């Protein structure tokens, strides 16, 4: 039954790549969020980091994967857009740019997974 047990047998290499990318961006958000926890931005980073980790758990429990992909695409895309909007013109921070590369790759993985299951 979907959603009640961990289901790794149905995960492809692409799923695992997406999990790794989500772990990386989730960890980055948690790290920077904890550093600035006394600010609204820090709290939003922690919440975003938690959201990535919860999404991974939902995926592992085979909970509405197609919906996860569909929600994950704009969720991650908004973060990429906000990074550039809030940090312009000083966007060439290695940590920030590195995370955005990870997030763009995650979006690409989510799009492919969504299209495969459509």
Backbone atoms as SQL, in Angstrom:
CREATE TABLE atoms (id INTEGER PRIMARY KEY, chain TEXT, resi INTEGER, resn TEXT, atom TEXT, x REAL, y REAL, z REAL);
INSERT INTO atoms VALUES
  (1, 'A', 1, 'UNK', 'N', 0.839, -1.190, 0.000),
  (2, 'A', 1, 'UNK', 'CA', 0.000, 0.000, 0.000),
  (3, 'A', 1, 'UNK', 'C', 0.881, 1.249, 0.000),
  (4, 'A', 2, 'UNK', 'N', 0.651, 2.139, -0.897),
  (5, 'A', 2, 'UNK', 'CA', 1.407, 3.373, -1.033),
  (6, 'A', 2, 'UNK', 'C', 1.217, 4.258, 0.196),
  (7, 'A', 3, 'UNK', 'N', 2.318, 4.825, 0.696),
  (8, 'A', 3, 'UNK', 'CA', 2.246, 5.778, 1.788),
  (9, 'A', 3, 'UNK', 'C', 2.395, 5.204, 3.173),
  (10, 'A', 4, 'UNK', 'N', 2.415, 3.882, 3.330),
  (11, 'A', 4, 'UNK', 'CA', 2.492, 3.325, 4.685),
  (12, 'A', 4, 'UNK', 'C', 3.830, 2.678, 4.999),
  (13, 'A', 5, 'UNK', 'N', 4.628, 2.368, 3.990),
  (14, 'A', 5, 'UNK', 'CA', 5.948, 1.774, 4.206),
  (15, 'A', 5, 'UNK', 'C', 6.952, 2.407, 3.256),
  (16, 'A', 6, 'UNK', 'N', 8.205, 2.336, 3.639),
  (17, 'A', 6, 'UNK', 'CA', 9.257, 2.858, 2.767),
  (18, 'A', 6, 'UNK', 'C', 9.339, 1.971, 1.535),
  (19, 'A', 7, 'UNK', 'N', 9.352, 2.615, 0.370),
  (20, 'A', 7, 'UNK', 'CA', 9.380, 1.892, -0.899),
  (21, 'A', 7, 'UNK', 'C', 10.569, 2.367, -1.723),
  (22, 'A', 8, 'UNK', 'N', 11.710, 1.717, -1.541),
  (23, 'A', 8, 'UNK', 'CA', 12.887, 2.099, -2.328),
  (24, 'A', 8, 'UNK', 'C', 13.014, 1.252, -3.586),
  (25, 'A', 9, 'UNK', 'N', 12.306, 0.144, -3.658),
  (26, 'A', 9, 'UNK', 'CA', 12.410, -0.741, -4.819),
  (27, 'A', 9, 'UNK', 'C', 11.949, -0.044, -6.101),
  (28, 'A', 10, 'UNK', 'N', 10.999, 0.865, -5.973),
  (29, 'A', 10, 'UNK', 'CA', 10.467, 1.541, -7.159),
  (30, 'A', 10, 'UNK', 'C', 11.277, 2.776, -7.551),
  (31, 'A', 11, 'UNK', 'N', 12.300, 3.108, -6.785),
  (32, 'A', 11, 'UNK', 'CA', 13.089, 4.296, -7.077),
  (33, 'A', 11, 'UNK', 'C', 14.138, 4.012, -8.144),
  (34, 'A', 12, 'UNK', 'N', 14.221, 4.917, -9.100),
  (35, 'A', 12, 'UNK', 'CA', 15.203, 4.805, -10.171),
  (36, 'A', 12, 'UNK', 'C', 16.447, 5.618, -9.799),
  (37, 'A', 13, 'UNK', 'N', 17.457, 5.536, -10.656),
  (38, 'A', 13, 'UNK', 'CA', 18.651, 6.364, -10.437),
  (39, 'A', 13, 'UNK', 'C', 18.299, 7.840, -10.445),
  (40, 'A', 14, 'UNK', 'N', 17.346, 8.208, -11.272),
  (41, 'A', 14, 'UNK', 'CA', 16.925, 9.608, -11.325),
  (42, 'A', 14, 'UNK', 'C', 16.284, 10.040, -10.005),
  (43, 'A', 15, 'UNK', 'N', 15.485, 9.158, -9.411),
  (44, 'A', 15, 'UNK', 'CA', 14.931, 9.453, -8.083),
  (45, 'A', 15, 'UNK', 'C', 16.057, 9.695, -7.082),
  (46, 'A', 16, 'UNK', 'N', 17.046, 8.804, -7.089),
  (47, 'A', 16, 'UNK', 'CA', 18.152, 8.924, -6.132),
  (48, 'A', 16, 'UNK', 'C', 18.942, 10.202, -6.373),
  (49, 'A', 17, 'UNK', 'N', 19.114, 10.588, -7.627),
  (50, 'A', 17, 'UNK', 'CA', 19.780, 11.851, -7.923),
  (51, 'A', 17, 'UNK', 'C', 18.968, 13.006, -7.333),
  (52, 'A', 18, 'UNK', 'N', 17.669, 12.975, -7.514),
  (53, 'A', 18, 'UNK', 'CA', 16.800, 14.002, -6.945),
  (54, 'A', 18, 'UNK', 'C', 16.886, 14.044, -5.431),
  (55, 'A', 19, 'UNK', 'N', 16.956, 12.879, -4.805),
  (56, 'A', 19, 'UNK', 'CA', 17.090, 12.820, -3.344),
  (57, 'A', 19, 'UNK', 'C', 18.397, 13.471, -2.906),
  (58, 'A', 20, 'UNK', 'N', 19.482, 13.141, -3.588),
  (59, 'A', 20, 'UNK', 'CA', 20.785, 13.737, -3.239),
  (60, 'A', 20, 'UNK', 'C', 20.730, 15.254, -3.397),
  (61, 'A', 21, 'UNK', 'N', 20.176, 15.728, -4.502),
  (62, 'A', 21, 'UNK', 'CA', 20.068, 17.169, -4.729),
  (63, 'A', 21, 'UNK', 'C', 19.195, 17.835, -3.667),
  (64, 'A', 22, 'UNK', 'N', 18.087, 17.197, -3.288),
  (65, 'A', 22, 'UNK', 'CA', 17.211, 17.758, -2.253),
  (66, 'A', 22, 'UNK', 'C', 17.891, 17.756, -0.884),
  (67, 'A', 23, 'UNK', 'N', 18.680, 16.724, -0.592),
  (68, 'A', 23, 'UNK', 'CA', 19.429, 16.691, 0.666),
  (69, 'A', 23, 'UNK', 'C', 20.427, 17.846, 0.702),
  (70, 'A', 24, 'UNK', 'N', 21.130, 18.056, -0.406),
  (71, 'A', 24, 'UNK', 'CA', 22.137, 19.123, -0.455),
  (72, 'A', 24, 'UNK', 'C', 21.482, 20.479, -0.242),
  (73, 'A', 25, 'UNK', 'N', 20.442, 20.794, -1.021),
  (74, 'A', 25, 'UNK', 'CA', 19.826, 22.114, -0.875),
  (75, 'A', 25, 'UNK', 'C', 19.112, 22.242, 0.470),
  (76, 'A', 26, 'UNK', 'N', 18.533, 21.162, 0.964),
  (77, 'A', 26, 'UNK', 'CA', 17.918, 21.206, 2.292),
  (78, 'A', 26, 'UNK', 'C', 18.944, 21.493, 3.378),
  (79, 'A', 27, 'UNK', 'N', 20.101, 20.849, 3.294),
  (80, 'A', 27, 'UNK', 'CA', 21.167, 21.063, 4.277),
  (81, 'A', 27, 'UNK', 'C', 21.706, 22.489, 4.192),
  (82, 'A', 28, 'UNK', 'N', 21.866, 23.000, 2.973),
  (83, 'A', 28, 'UNK', 'CA', 22.339, 24.380, 2.798),
  (84, 'A', 28, 'UNK', 'C', 21.358, 25.350, 3.449),
  (85, 'A', 29, 'UNK', 'N', 20.070, 25.142, 3.210),
  (86, 'A', 29, 'UNK', 'CA', 19.066, 26.035, 3.790),
  (87, 'A', 29, 'UNK', 'C', 19.034, 25.930, 5.314),
  (88, 'A', 30, 'UNK', 'N', 19.141, 24.731, 5.828),
  (89, 'A', 30, 'UNK', 'CA', 19.173, 24.586, 7.286),
  (90, 'A', 30, 'UNK', 'C', 20.406, 25.269, 7.880),
  (91, 'A', 31, 'UNK', 'N', 21.558, 25.077, 7.257),
  (92, 'A', 31, 'UNK', 'CA', 22.803, 25.665, 7.749),
  (93, 'A', 31, 'UNK', 'C', 22.711, 27.195, 7.797),
  (94, 'A', 32, 'UNK', 'N', 22.369, 27.793, 6.648),
  (95, 'A', 32, 'UNK', 'CA', 22.300, 29.256, 6.611),
  (96, 'A', 32, 'UNK', 'C', 21.138, 29.785, 7.451),
  (97, 'A', 33, 'UNK', 'N', 20.063, 29.024, 7.530),
  (98, 'A', 33, 'UNK', 'CA', 18.940, 29.435, 8.358),
  (99, 'A', 33, 'UNK', 'C', 19.280, 29.449, 9.834),
  (100, 'A', 34, 'UNK', 'N', 19.992, 28.440, 10.291),
  (101, 'A', 34, 'UNK', 'CA', 20.383, 28.384, 11.702),
  (102, 'A', 34, 'UNK', 'C', 21.354, 29.516, 12.032),
  (103, 'A', 35, 'UNK', 'N', 22.229, 29.865, 11.082),
  (104, 'A', 35, 'UNK', 'CA', 23.154, 30.983, 11.299),
  (105, 'A', 35, 'UNK', 'C', 22.413, 32.306, 11.504),
  (106, 'A', 36, 'UNK', 'N', 21.250, 32.434, 10.895),
  (107, 'A', 36, 'UNK', 'CA', 20.488, 33.686, 10.971),
  (108, 'A', 36, 'UNK', 'C', 19.106, 33.463, 11.566),
  (109, 'A', 37, 'UNK', 'N', 19.017, 32.560, 12.510),
  (110, 'A', 37, 'UNK', 'CA', 17.717, 32.166, 13.059),
  (111, 'A', 37, 'UNK', 'C', 16.968, 33.315, 13.728),
  (112, 'A', 38, 'UNK', 'N', 17.669, 34.356, 14.103),
  (113, 'A', 38, 'UNK', 'CA', 17.023, 35.498, 14.745),
  (114, 'A', 38, 'UNK', 'C', 16.422, 36.482, 13.744),
  (115, 'A', 39, 'UNK', 'N', 16.423, 36.106, 12.452),
  (116, 'A', 39, 'UNK', 'CA', 15.826, 36.957, 11.426),
  (117, 'A', 39, 'UNK', 'C', 14.708, 36.205, 10.714),
  (118, 'A', 40, 'UNK', 'N', 13.851, 36.941, 10.065),
  (119, 'A', 40, 'UNK', 'CA', 12.765, 36.322, 9.296),
  (120, 'A', 40, 'UNK', 'C', 13.332, 35.478, 8.160),
  (121, 'A', 41, 'UNK', 'N', 14.397, 35.971, 7.520),
  (122, 'A', 41, 'UNK', 'CA', 15.008, 35.211, 6.439),
  (123, 'A', 41, 'UNK', 'C', 15.588, 33.898, 6.962),
  (124, 'A', 42, 'UNK', 'N', 16.210, 33.930, 8.130),
  (125, 'A', 42, 'UNK', 'CA', 16.761, 32.713, 8.722),
  (126, 'A', 42, 'UNK', 'C', 15.676, 31.691, 8.999),
  (127, 'A', 43, 'UNK', 'N', 14.564, 32.147, 9.549),
  (128, 'A', 43, 'UNK', 'CA', 13.442, 31.244, 9.819),
  (129, 'A', 43, 'UNK', 'C', 12.908, 30.665, 8.515),
  (130, 'A', 44, 'UNK', 'N', 12.803, 31.498, 7.470),
  (131, 'A', 44, 'UNK', 'CA', 12.294, 30.994, 6.180),
  (132, 'A', 44, 'UNK', 'C', 13.255, 29.965, 5.589),
  (133, 'A', 45, 'UNK', 'N', 14.570, 30.159, 5.796),
  (134, 'A', 45, 'UNK', 'CA', 15.545, 29.177, 5.321),
  (135, 'A', 45, 'UNK', 'C', 15.384, 27.852, 6.052),
  (136, 'A', 46, 'UNK', 'N', 15.209, 27.906, 7.365),
  (137, 'A', 46, 'UNK', 'CA', 15.018, 26.668, 8.134),
  (138, 'A', 46, 'UNK', 'C', 13.760, 25.952, 7.672),
  (139, 'A', 47, 'UNK', 'N', 12.694, 26.702, 7.476),
  (140, 'A', 47, 'UNK', 'CA', 11.443, 26.080, 7.008),
  (141, 'A', 47, 'UNK', 'C', 11.610, 25.459, 5.624),
  (142, 'A', 48, 'UNK', 'N', 12.335, 26.130, 4.737),
  (143, 'A', 48, 'UNK', 'CA', 12.585, 25.578, 3.401),
  (144, 'A', 48, 'UNK', 'C', 13.416, 24.296, 3.509),
  (145, 'A', 49, 'UNK', 'N', 14.434, 24.319, 4.370),
  (146, 'A', 49, 'UNK', 'CA', 15.258, 23.121, 4.573),
  (147, 'A', 49, 'UNK', 'C', 14.442, 21.956, 5.079),
  (148, 'A', 50, 'UNK', 'N', 13.565, 22.230, 6.021),
  (149, 'A', 50, 'UNK', 'CA', 12.685, 21.183, 6.562),
  (150, 'A', 50, 'UNK', 'C', 11.753, 20.674, 5.463),
  (151, 'A', 51, 'UNK', 'N', 11.247, 21.581, 4.635),
  (152, 'A', 51, 'UNK', 'CA', 10.340, 21.181, 3.551),
  (153, 'A', 51, 'UNK', 'C', 11.020, 20.214, 2.588),
  (154, 'A', 52, 'UNK', 'N', 12.290, 20.478, 2.256),
  (155, 'A', 52, 'UNK', 'CA', 13.008, 19.553, 1.376),
  (156, 'A', 52, 'UNK', 'C', 13.146, 18.182, 2.023),
  (157, 'A', 53, 'UNK', 'N', 13.453, 18.153, 3.304),
  (158, 'A', 53, 'UNK', 'CA', 13.633, 16.872, 3.992),
  (159, 'A', 53, 'UNK', 'C', 12.305, 16.116, 4.125),
  (160, 'A', 54, 'UNK', 'N', 11.231, 16.835, 4.393),
  (161, 'A', 54, 'UNK', 'CA', 9.908, 16.202, 4.454),
  (162, 'A', 54, 'UNK', 'C', 9.527, 15.645, 3.083),
  (163, 'A', 55, 'UNK', 'N', 9.824, 16.389, 2.027),
  (164, 'A', 55, 'UNK', 'CA', 9.527, 15.909, 0.672),
  (165, 'A', 55, 'UNK', 'C', 10.264, 14.612, 0.376),
  (166, 'A', 56, 'UNK', 'N', 11.513, 14.520, 0.826),
  (167, 'A', 56, 'UNK', 'CA', 12.273, 13.276, 0.635),
  (168, 'A', 56, 'UNK', 'C', 11.578, 12.125, 1.351),
  (169, 'A', 57, 'UNK', 'N', 11.159, 12.352, 2.578),
  (170, 'A', 57, 'UNK', 'CA', 10.458, 11.299, 3.324),
  (171, 'A', 57, 'UNK', 'C', 9.172, 10.882, 2.614),
  (172, 'A', 58, 'UNK', 'N', 8.411, 11.853, 2.145),
  (173, 'A', 58, 'UNK', 'CA', 7.174, 11.526, 1.422),
  (174, 'A', 58, 'UNK', 'C', 7.470, 10.704, 0.175),
  (175, 'A', 59, 'UNK', 'N', 8.523, 11.057, -0.532),
  (176, 'A', 59, 'UNK', 'CA', 8.919, 10.292, -1.718),
  (177, 'A', 59, 'UNK', 'C', 9.273, 8.864, -1.335),
  (178, 'A', 60, 'UNK', 'N', 10.043, 8.717, -0.267),
  (179, 'A', 60, 'UNK', 'CA', 10.454, 7.373, 0.166),
  (180, 'A', 60, 'UNK', 'C', 9.260, 6.519, 0.588),
  (181, 'A', 61, 'UNK', 'N', 8.218, 7.170, 1.103),
  (182, 'A', 61, 'UNK', 'CA', 7.014, 6.443, 1.485),
  (183, 'A', 61, 'UNK', 'C', 6.019, 6.331, 0.332),
  (184, 'A', 62, 'UNK', 'N', 6.484, 6.708, -0.875),
  (185, 'A', 62, 'UNK', 'CA', 5.656, 6.618, -2.085),
  (186, 'A', 62, 'UNK', 'C', 4.326, 7.342, -1.902),
  (187, 'A', 63, 'UNK', 'N', 4.398, 8.524, -1.295),
  (188, 'A', 63, 'UNK', 'CA', 3.198, 9.310, -1.046),
  (189, 'A', 63, 'UNK', 'C', 3.007, 10.324, -2.159),
  (190, 'A', 64, 'UNK', 'N', 2.067, 10.055, -3.042),
  (191, 'A', 64, 'UNK', 'CA', 1.682, 10.973, -4.113),
  (192, 'A', 64, 'UNK', 'C', 2.895, 11.589, -4.808),
  (193, 'A', 65, 'UNK', 'N', 3.741, 10.739, -5.320),
  (194, 'A', 65, 'UNK', 'CA', 4.986, 11.195, -5.928),
  (195, 'A', 65, 'UNK', 'C', 4.764, 12.204, -7.039),
  (196, 'A', 66, 'UNK', 'N', 3.806, 11.942, -7.876),
  (197, 'A', 66, 'UNK', 'CA', 3.554, 12.861, -9.001),
  (198, 'A', 66, 'UNK', 'C', 3.211, 14.261, -8.485),
  (199, 'A', 67, 'UNK', 'N', 2.416, 14.335, -7.435),
  (200, 'A', 67, 'UNK', 'CA', 2.074, 15.622, -6.829),
  (201, 'A', 67, 'UNK', 'C', 3.316, 16.264, -6.195),
  (202, 'A', 68, 'UNK', 'N', 4.165, 15.459, -5.580),
  (203, 'A', 68, 'UNK', 'CA', 5.421, 15.978, -5.016),
  (204, 'A', 68, 'UNK', 'C', 6.271, 16.649, -6.090),
  (205, 'A', 69, 'UNK', 'N', 6.386, 15.992, -7.234),
  (206, 'A', 69, 'UNK', 'CA', 7.161, 16.580, -8.329),
  (207, 'A', 69, 'UNK', 'C', 6.534, 17.900, -8.762),
  (208, 'A', 70, 'UNK', 'N', 5.225, 17.884, -8.910),
  (209, 'A', 70, 'UNK', 'CA', 4.504, 19.056, -9.399),
  (210, 'A', 70, 'UNK', 'C', 4.620, 20.236, -8.430),
  (211, 'A', 71, 'UNK', 'N', 4.578, 19.978, -7.142),
  (212, 'A', 71, 'UNK', 'CA', 4.716, 21.042, -6.139),
  (213, 'A', 71, 'UNK', 'C', 6.183, 21.458, -5.993),
  (214, 'A', 72, 'UNK', 'N', 7.077, 20.494, -6.114),
  (215, 'A', 72, 'UNK', 'CA', 8.498, 20.775, -5.947),
  (216, 'A', 72, 'UNK', 'C', 9.077, 21.683, -7.010),
  (217, 'A', 73, 'UNK', 'N', 8.539, 21.615, -8.212),
  (218, 'A', 73, 'UNK', 'CA', 9.064, 22.437, -9.313),
  (219, 'A', 73, 'UNK', 'C', 8.898, 23.933, -9.005),
  (220, 'A', 74, 'UNK', 'N', 7.684, 24.430, -8.734),
  (221, 'A', 74, 'UNK', 'CA', 7.578, 25.864, -8.436),
  (222, 'A', 74, 'UNK', 'C', 8.184, 26.232, -7.075),
  (223, 'A', 75, 'UNK', 'N', 8.098, 25.336, -6.089),
  (224, 'A', 75, 'UNK', 'CA', 8.677, 25.609, -4.774),
  (225, 'A', 75, 'UNK', 'C', 10.168, 25.911, -4.915),
  (226, 'A', 76, 'UNK', 'N', 10.860, 25.089, -5.675),
  (227, 'A', 76, 'UNK', 'CA', 12.289, 25.270, -5.876),
  (228, 'A', 76, 'UNK', 'C', 12.562, 26.439, -6.820),
  (229, 'A', 77, 'UNK', 'N', 11.752, 26.570, -7.854),
  (230, 'A', 77, 'UNK', 'CA', 11.924, 27.671, -8.801),
  (231, 'A', 77, 'UNK', 'C', 11.752, 29.037, -8.154),
  (232, 'A', 78, 'UNK', 'N', 10.808, 29.155, -7.254),
  (233, 'A', 78, 'UNK', 'CA', 10.598, 30.417, -6.536),
  (234, 'A', 78, 'UNK', 'C', 11.827, 30.759, -5.711),
  (235, 'A', 79, 'UNK', 'N', 12.457, 29.753, -5.110),
  (236, 'A', 79, 'UNK', 'CA', 13.664, 30.006, -4.324),
  (237, 'A', 79, 'UNK', 'C', 14.801, 30.514, -5.204),
  (238, 'A', 80, 'UNK', 'N', 14.932, 29.948, -6.391),
  (239, 'A', 80, 'UNK', 'CA', 15.966, 30.407, -7.320),
  (240, 'A', 80, 'UNK', 'C', 15.695, 31.867, -7.691),
  (241, 'A', 81, 'UNK', 'N', 14.457, 32.167, -8.039),
  (242, 'A', 81, 'UNK', 'CA', 14.091, 33.535, -8.417),
  (243, 'A', 81, 'UNK', 'C', 14.299, 34.514, -7.267),
  (244, 'A', 82, 'UNK', 'N', 13.882, 34.123, -6.075),
  (245, 'A', 82, 'UNK', 'CA', 14.045, 35.002, -4.912),
  (246, 'A', 82, 'UNK', 'C', 15.512, 35.265, -4.592),
  (247, 'A', 83, 'UNK', 'N', 16.354, 34.253, -4.773),
  (248, 'A', 83, 'UNK', 'CA', 17.778, 34.449, -4.516),
  (249, 'A', 83, 'UNK', 'C', 18.312, 35.606, -5.359),
  (250, 'A', 84, 'UNK', 'N', 18.010, 35.575, -6.650),
  (251, 'A', 84, 'UNK', 'CA', 18.514, 36.619, -7.531),
  (252, 'A', 84, 'UNK', 'C', 17.839, 37.959, -7.244),
  (253, 'A', 85, 'UNK', 'N', 16.547, 37.952, -6.971),
  (254, 'A', 85, 'UNK', 'CA', 15.830, 39.200, -6.690),
  (255, 'A', 85, 'UNK', 'C', 16.320, 39.858, -5.398),
  (256, 'A', 86, 'UNK', 'N', 16.568, 39.069, -4.376),
  (257, 'A', 86, 'UNK', 'CA', 16.946, 39.624, -3.069),
  (258, 'A', 86, 'UNK', 'C', 18.432, 39.909, -2.934),
  (259, 'A', 87, 'UNK', 'N', 19.248, 39.324, -3.789),
  (260, 'A', 87, 'UNK', 'CA', 20.688, 39.498, -3.668),
  (261, 'A', 87, 'UNK', 'C', 21.316, 40.309, -4.797),
  (262, 'A', 88, 'UNK', 'N', 20.491, 40.777, -5.734),
  (263, 'A', 88, 'UNK', 'CA', 21.014, 41.500, -6.884),
  (264, 'A', 88, 'UNK', 'C', 21.635, 42.808, -6.442),
  (265, 'A', 89, 'UNK', 'N', 22.788, 43.215, -6.915),
  (266, 'A', 89, 'UNK', 'CA', 23.628, 42.603, -7.943),
  (267, 'A', 89, 'UNK', 'C', 24.705, 41.675, -7.374),
  (268, 'A', 90, 'UNK', 'N', 24.697, 41.477, -6.070),
  (269, 'A', 90, 'UNK', 'CA', 25.746, 40.673, -5.424),
  (270, 'A', 90, 'UNK', 'C', 25.352, 39.193, -5.379),
  (271, 'A', 91, 'UNK', 'N', 25.158, 38.592, -6.540),
  (272, 'A', 91, 'UNK', 'CA', 24.668, 37.209, -6.607),
  (273, 'A', 91, 'UNK', 'C', 25.784, 36.179, -6.738),
  (274, 'A', 92, 'UNK', 'N', 27.016, 36.620, -6.876),
  (275, 'A', 92, 'UNK', 'CA', 28.102, 35.667, -7.139),
  (276, 'A', 92, 'UNK', 'C', 28.729, 35.104, -5.874),
  (277, 'A', 93, 'UNK', 'N', 27.933, 34.919, -4.852),
  (278, 'A', 93, 'UNK', 'CA', 28.366, 34.248, -3.628),
  (279, 'A', 93, 'UNK', 'C', 28.494, 32.758, -3.927),
  (280, 'A', 94, 'UNK', 'N', 29.664, 32.156, -3.689),
  (281, 'A', 94, 'UNK', 'CA', 29.847, 30.738, -4.047),
  (282, 'A', 94, 'UNK', 'C', 28.815, 29.802, -3.414),
  (283, 'A', 95, 'UNK', 'N', 28.469, 30.033, -2.157),
  (284, 'A', 95, 'UNK', 'CA', 27.460, 29.187, -1.506),
  (285, 'A', 95, 'UNK', 'C', 26.098, 29.339, -2.140),
  (286, 'A', 96, 'UNK', 'N', 25.732, 30.585, -2.427),
  (287, 'A', 96, 'UNK', 'CA', 24.428, 30.843, -3.029),
  (288, 'A', 96, 'UNK', 'C', 24.335, 30.325, -4.451),
  (289, 'A', 97, 'UNK', 'N', 25.350, 30.604, -5.248),
  (290, 'A', 97, 'UNK', 'CA', 25.348, 30.136, -6.640),
  (291, 'A', 97, 'UNK', 'C', 25.412, 28.610, -6.690),
  (292, 'A', 98, 'UNK', 'N', 26.233, 28.018, -5.837),
  (293, 'A', 98, 'UNK', 'CA', 26.321, 26.554, -5.791),
  (294, 'A', 98, 'UNK', 'C', 24.971, 25.934, -5.483),
  (295, 'A', 99, 'UNK', 'N', 24.265, 26.529, -4.516),
  (296, 'A', 99, 'UNK', 'CA', 22.938, 26.020, -4.161),
  (297, 'A', 99, 'UNK', 'C', 21.962, 26.209, -5.311),
  (298, 'A', 100, 'UNK', 'N', 22.066, 27.308, -6.034),
  (299, 'A', 100, 'UNK', 'CA', 21.147, 27.534, -7.158),
  (300, 'A', 100, 'UNK', 'C', 21.415, 26.534, -8.280),
  (301, 'A', 101, 'UNK', 'N', 22.673, 26.183, -8.501),
  (302, 'A', 101, 'UNK', 'CA', 22.987, 25.145, -9.500),
  (303, 'A', 101, 'UNK', 'C', 22.329, 23.830, -9.086),
  (304, 'A', 102, 'UNK', 'N', 22.443, 23.494, -7.804),
  (305, 'A', 102, 'UNK', 'CA', 21.803, 22.280, -7.282),
  (306, 'A', 102, 'UNK', 'C', 20.295, 22.365, -7.478),
  (307, 'A', 103, 'UNK', 'N', 19.713, 23.517, -7.185),
  (308, 'A', 103, 'UNK', 'CA', 18.259, 23.654, -7.297),
  (309, 'A', 103, 'UNK', 'C', 17.773, 23.595, -8.749),
  (310, 'A', 104, 'UNK', 'N', 18.514, 24.177, -9.660),
  (311, 'A', 104, 'UNK', 'CA', 18.128, 24.097, -11.080),
  (312, 'A', 104, 'UNK', 'C', 18.209, 22.642, -11.553),
  (313, 'A', 105, 'UNK', 'N', 19.234, 21.940, -11.114),
  (314, 'A', 105, 'UNK', 'CA', 19.342, 20.511, -11.456),
  (315, 'A', 105, 'UNK', 'C', 18.172, 19.736, -10.849),
  (316, 'A', 106, 'UNK', 'N', 17.793, 20.076, -9.626),
  (317, 'A', 106, 'UNK', 'CA', 16.647, 19.414, -8.983),
  (318, 'A', 106, 'UNK', 'C', 15.365, 19.684, -9.761),
  (319, 'A', 107, 'UNK', 'N', 15.176, 20.904, -10.207),
  (320, 'A', 107, 'UNK', 'CA', 13.993, 21.225, -11.010),
  (321, 'A', 107, 'UNK', 'C', 13.972, 20.367, -12.275),
  (322, 'A', 108, 'UNK', 'N', 15.119, 20.242, -12.931),
  (323, 'A', 108, 'UNK', 'CA', 15.194, 19.422, -14.147),
  (324, 'A', 108, 'UNK', 'C', 14.829, 17.971, -13.849),
  (325, 'A', 109, 'UNK', 'N', 15.331, 17.432, -12.749),
  (326, 'A', 109, 'UNK', 'CA', 15.008, 16.054, -12.351),
  (327, 'A', 109, 'UNK', 'C', 13.511, 15.925, -12.089),
  (328, 'A', 110, 'UNK', 'N', 12.941, 16.890, -11.377),
  (329, 'A', 110, 'UNK', 'CA', 11.508, 16.830, -11.061),
  (330, 'A', 110, 'UNK', 'C', 10.656, 16.906, -12.326),
  (331, 'A', 111, 'UNK', 'N', 11.054, 17.722, -13.283),
  (332, 'A', 111, 'UNK', 'CA', 10.310, 17.822, -14.546),
  (333, 'A', 111, 'UNK', 'C', 10.341, 16.485, -15.278),
  (334, 'A', 112, 'UNK', 'N', 11.513, 15.877, -15.365),
  (335, 'A', 112, 'UNK', 'CA', 11.623, 14.578, -16.048),
  (336, 'A', 112, 'UNK', 'C', 10.800, 13.523, -15.322),
  (337, 'A', 113, 'UNK', 'N', 10.890, 13.470, -14.007),
  (338, 'A', 113, 'UNK', 'CA', 10.111, 12.478, -13.258),
  (339, 'A', 113, 'UNK', 'C', 8.615, 12.703, -13.446),
  (340, 'A', 114, 'UNK', 'N', 8.178, 13.941, -13.424),
  (341, 'A', 114, 'UNK', 'CA', 6.764, 14.240, -13.619),
  (342, 'A', 114, 'UNK', 'C', 6.309, 13.800, -15.006),
  (343, 'A', 115, 'UNK', 'N', 7.097, 14.125, -16.015),
  (344, 'A', 115, 'UNK', 'CA', 6.718, 13.761, -17.388),
  (345, 'A', 115, 'UNK', 'C', 6.698, 12.253, -17.587),
  (346, 'A', 116, 'UNK', 'N', 7.616, 11.539, -16.940),
  (347, 'A', 116, 'UNK', 'CA', 7.652, 10.087, -17.056),
  (348, 'A', 116, 'UNK', 'C', 6.416, 9.441, -16.455),
  (349, 'A', 117, 'UNK', 'N', 5.870, 10.063, -15.414),
  (350, 'A', 117, 'UNK', 'CA', 4.718, 9.464, -14.726),
  (351, 'A', 117, 'UNK', 'C', 3.395, 10.036, -15.213),
  (352, 'A', 118, 'UNK', 'N', 3.439, 10.882, -16.230),
  (353, 'A', 118, 'UNK', 'CA', 2.185, 11.457, -16.771),
  (354, 'A', 118, 'UNK', 'C', 1.570, 10.532, -17.793);
